[in-house]
């Protein structure tokens, strides 16, 4: 497939131009004029490029374009230089989609987490640009004990829950979800009437405010709450384009 056509497909699928983000969403490194096999992963790292070389992929799509964030120098020295050199030497193009793969209503991290936990999407929250949001407010028809919710989380995430801050309601019916570093959305979610906030990582002051405001929060790790979007994107590419696409998870313990 021509890389121009693949770029257009991804941009339209993920509403990339509508997001105000911390990186360029879309094509970051053009190393070939065609896309024949895709590898997706959470973060740009040398071992992911090595995997692409191993399986013969000529395109990588990541959620975290480390080295290409807006506040990074992008000078091609050190590890970033090695990674870009490998990409170019092996004709592997690189795409990144950050907030679009959090907020997408079908294949976004937060929509998928809601579905896996058995909740139905109600609305988005945390504005991220032109009529797009990042977080997901989701609900159940009937409330469940908070212990039952925790058991659901433990089924979906095969790692120990990193933080259980349970100072609020004892029954859960409506939750706010923002994967990764989503603590900035806590107040907005609670203003929308949630019983619990679900995210990836928290800040030092978060436990203090959650306890003092009698709220509930569960955090399961930044990386570990953001595997779902890139995994679903690989499946979507295969289904829509009949193009080989593989997700590869390299856990980074957070």
N, C-alpha and C positions, 0 to 999 in steps of 0.2 A: 504494500500500500504506500502511496506517495506520502511523504512526511507532511506536506501541506494539507492533505485531506485528513490525515490522522489528527493533526493539530486542530483543525476546524471542528472535527467530531468531538474532541475532548473539551474544547472551549465551550461549545454549545451544550454538551451534556452537563457540564459542571457550572454553568453560568459564571465562568471565570472572570469576565470583565466587570461584573457587578460588585465584586468584593473589594473592599478597601483593606489591604492585607499588609503583612510585614515582609513580603517577598514577591517576586514575579510569579504569578500563577500561569503555568503553561510551559512552553519550550524554553529551557535554560541553556542547553548545549546541543547544537545541531552537528552531529558527527556523521550523518548519512542522509541520503536523499530519500530513503525508503524505510519502512518499518515492517519487519517480517515476523518478529517474535518479541513479546513484551515480558519484562519482569517487573513486578511491583513490590515495594517494601516500605516500611514506615519511615526510615531515615536514610539519607545518603551517607554511606560509609564504604570503606574500601572493600570490606568483605562482601558487600552486596554487589559491587562491580565485579569482583572475582567470581561470584555465582553466575552473573550474567555471561561472563566469558565462558564459564564451564558449560552452561546449557545452550550457548549459541544465541543468546538474546541480543538484539541490536537496538533495544530501547529499554530504558529504566524509568519508572514513574514512582516518585516518593512523595510522602506527606511533609517531611521535614527536610528542606534542602540545605543542610548544614554546609556553610561556606558561601551560600548565596543569599543569606538574609540581608535585608536592606541596611542594617547597621554593621555589616561586616565588610572588610576592605576589598575582598574579591581579588586581591593580588595573588597570582598563581605561584606561590611558594609553599614549602612545607607539605603537609598532608593534602591540602586542596590542590596544589600543583600536581602531586602524584595522581590524585583521582582524576583530574581533568585530562592529564596525559594518558592515563589508561583508557578513558572514554574515547579519546580521539584516536589512539593507536588501534583500538579494536572496533572502531566505527559504531560506538554505542551512544545514541542520543539520550538526553536527560530531560525529563519533565518533572515539574513540581506542582502540587495542588495542596495548599494548606487549608485555609478556612473553607474553601468550597467542599473539601472532603470531610469537614466537620458538620456543616450545615445542610448538606444535600438531603432533601426529604425522602429519597429512596435509598441511596447508597452512602449516605453520610454516617460518620461514626455514631452520632447521637441518636438518629432515627433507628439504626440497627440495634444499638444497646437497648433502647426502649422496647423494641420488638422481642429481643432475646429474653428480656426480663418479664415479658408477658403484658406489657403496657401498650396502650393505644395512643398514638400521637394526637395531641390537642392543638397546639400552636407552637410557633417558634418564639424565641426571645434572644436577647443580646444582638442588637442591630450591628450588621457588618457591611453596610453599604446600601446600594439601591434596591430596596424591597427584598433584601436577603438578611437572614439571621443565622446565628451559629448554634445556639442551644435549642433544646427540645423540651417542651412541657408535655408530659404524658400522664395518662390516668388509667384507673381500673373502674369497673362498674360497681364493685363493692370493696370496702377497705379490708386490708389484711393486717395481722399483727406484724410489728416491726421485725420480730424474730423470723417470720415466714419470708419477709422481704430479704433479710440477710441470707437465708438459706438459698433463695433464688440467685442472689449475687454470687454465692460460692459455687453454684452449678455452672454459671456462665463464665466465671473467671477462675481458671484452675490454679491460681496462685493465692496465697493468703491475702486477705483484704488488708491494705496498708493502714487505713484509718477508719475506725468506727466511732463516731462522735454522736452518741444517741442521748440527747438531752431534751428532746421535743416530744411530739405526740407518740403514743404507743401503738397507733394504727396508721397505716400508710395507704393512701388512695391516689394521691396526686404527687408527682415528683418532677423536679427539674434536673435535666441532664446536660452537662457540658464536659466533654472529654478533655484530656490533656490538662493544661493549667487553667482551669475554668473558674477559679474562686471569685473573679470579678463579677460574676453573674449571680452570686448568692442573694443579695438584697432584692434584685429584680425578680428572681424566681419566687422568693417568699412574698413579695408584693402581689404576685399572681396566685397566691394561695397554695403553694406546695406544702407537703408534709415532710419532705426529705429532699436533700440536694445530693446529687451524685456527680462526682468528678474524678479526675485522674490524680493530680497532686495538689497539695495545699501549701499555704504560706505559714510562717511561724506564728503569726497572730490569729490564724483561723480558729484553732481550738478554743482560744479565749473568747472570741466573739460568739462562736456557736454555743458554748456553755452559758455565757451571760445572757444571750437572747433566747435560750431554751429552744434550740433548733436541733435538727438531725442532719448529719452529713456522713456520707460514705465515700472514700477515695480508694481507687484500685490501681493507681499508677499511671503516669503520663503515657508512656509507650504502650502499656498493656490495655489502655482504653482506646487506643487509636490504631489497632491492627485491622479493624473491621472495614473501614472505608477503602483502603487500598486492596484488601482482599476481595471485596464486592466489586470494585472497579475491574479487577482482572477477569472476574466472571462475566461482567457486563460486556467487556471488550470481546471476549470469546463468543458470547451469544449474539451480539449486534453485528460484529464485523467478520466472524469466522476466522479470527486471527489468534494464533497461539498466544496465550497469556497465562503467566504463573505468578502466584504470590509466594514470597519467601520471607518467613519471620525470623529475624535475628534478635532475640530478646536482649534488652539492655538493663534488665533488673529493676526498672522504675516504671 
